[in-house]
Amino acid sequence: MFELPATLPRTGIGEEAALDQLGAAAMARAADLAAPDVLAHMDPPSASVAAQMAYLVAQANQNMLHPATSPFATLAEERVLEWIAPAFGMAWGQFCSGSTLANLTALWAAREAGARTVVASAEAHVSVPKAARILGMGYHPVPVGEDGRLIRSALPDLAAAALVLTAGTTGRGAIDELAPLAAKWLHVDAAWAGPLHLTAYAERLAGIEAADSIAISAHKWFFQPKGAALALFRDIDAKASITFTSSYLARPNSGVEGTRSAAALPLLATLLAWGRDGLAERIERCMAIAEELAQRLEADPRTVLRQWPETGVLNWRPAATDSAGVIAALEGTSSAFTIGETVWVRQVAANPHAEVDAIWARISAALG
Ligand SMILES: Cc1ncc(COP(=O)(O)O)c(C=O)c1O
């Protein structure tokens, strides 16, 4: 096995040897996210066309901060945002390196618009309280019901609040009721389930158009290499509040990040290659895998299904024991999520190449 030197080597081994040794080790010791029996986290395999485009992007190494050095990439970024933002009722948007930053960017705009606290469900992603802390805003978690959705009757006064609703919670994929509320700012964290809005399941995200801002991770259900997300905004005026200028900048710098890669190009390549239908087909395949597994888990006396996988996130447990042994046996293809006192096996249908029989064989083996 390839041993990494413990300290920075004084003399290099050469580029070919470095790539041979490191490349082989990195690939051999990485989970195969596209394997037929893998249904683990919110991490899809990247689209091959996107991975290849990302290699070209790395080679060109353009900086989106400087449009003169990245004229086509700048156009491509604008175009892909023009394709996606209106499908969610939004006027504009920007790329971020993940939804952690997309949530922070959106809540920054909310604060600039006068929001003083962030209100979100107790099952909101950790990036939401983190953003509130960074922005010096109060944070008010609201309990969720049995279905994992924020309990609306438990909401505080929202006149000076940024309300964050989640479309596809991290632990169990629940979609908070998206009907608008009279908040100072309404942000929808659709990091996981946002792309469902472009599929036959679009109705599940009905109401998302009323948001002031939306976060979507492109490295989740848009099948992009890591480091791509979208922060979308309904009102163009929000842009000025999160934009800075400087004499060394040819164009104003909007959002949290400075130097950014041309992450829009792999997404554009994917959407050009697959079209909206091809994207929808892959997500719908993931949903069908989750649904068929849910049916098997529900029907099998050895297992208990926690709730129907509304956005492809499965929570289940063995009927006779606690989940620990099964989670250990399913290493690499499951994680855990605790609801109340109970630990549930969590499996996320992010892999369109998964096969239900292959996953069921692993589950059956894990159950013993
Ligand atoms: C609901 C939700 N919001 C935000 C995030 C953070 O996104 P990222 O990992 O792209 O920073 C996640 C990640 O899993 C998530 O599930």
The ligand as a MOL file (V3000), in Angstrom:
LIG
                    3D

  0  0  0     0  0            999 V3000
M  V30 BEGIN CTAB
M  V30 COUNTS 16 16 0 0 0
M  V30 BEGIN ATOM
M  V30 1 C -30.7410 20.5380 4.1060 0
M  V30 2 C -29.2950 20.8660 3.9240 0
M  V30 3 N -28.9000 22.1550 3.9300 0
M  V30 4 C -27.6310 22.5120 3.7600 0
M  V30 5 C -26.6550 21.5610 3.5720 0
M  V30 6 C -25.2330 22.0110 3.4190 0
M  V30 7 O -24.8780 21.8260 2.1060 0
M  V30 8 P -23.3600 21.6530 1.6540 0
M  V30 9 O -22.9480 20.3250 2.2110 0
M  V30 10 O -23.4930 21.7000 0.1720 0
M  V30 11 O -22.5820 22.7710 2.2290 0
M  V30 12 C -27.0030 20.2070 3.5610 0
M  V30 13 C -25.9810 19.1660 3.3710 0
M  V30 14 O -26.2290 17.9990 3.4890 0
M  V30 15 C -28.3550 19.8480 3.7390 0
M  V30 16 O -28.7390 18.5670 3.7600 0
M  V30 END ATOM
M  V30 BEGIN BOND
M  V30 1 1 1 2
M  V30 2 1 2 3
M  V30 3 2 2 15
M  V30 4 2 3 4
M  V30 5 1 4 5
M  V30 6 1 5 6
M  V30 7 2 5 12
M  V30 8 1 6 7
M  V30 9 1 7 8
M  V30 10 2 8 9
M  V30 11 1 8 10
M  V30 12 1 8 11
M  V30 13 1 12 13
M  V30 14 1 12 15
M  V30 15 2 13 14
M  V30 16 1 15 16
M  V30 END BOND
M  V30 END CTAB
M  END
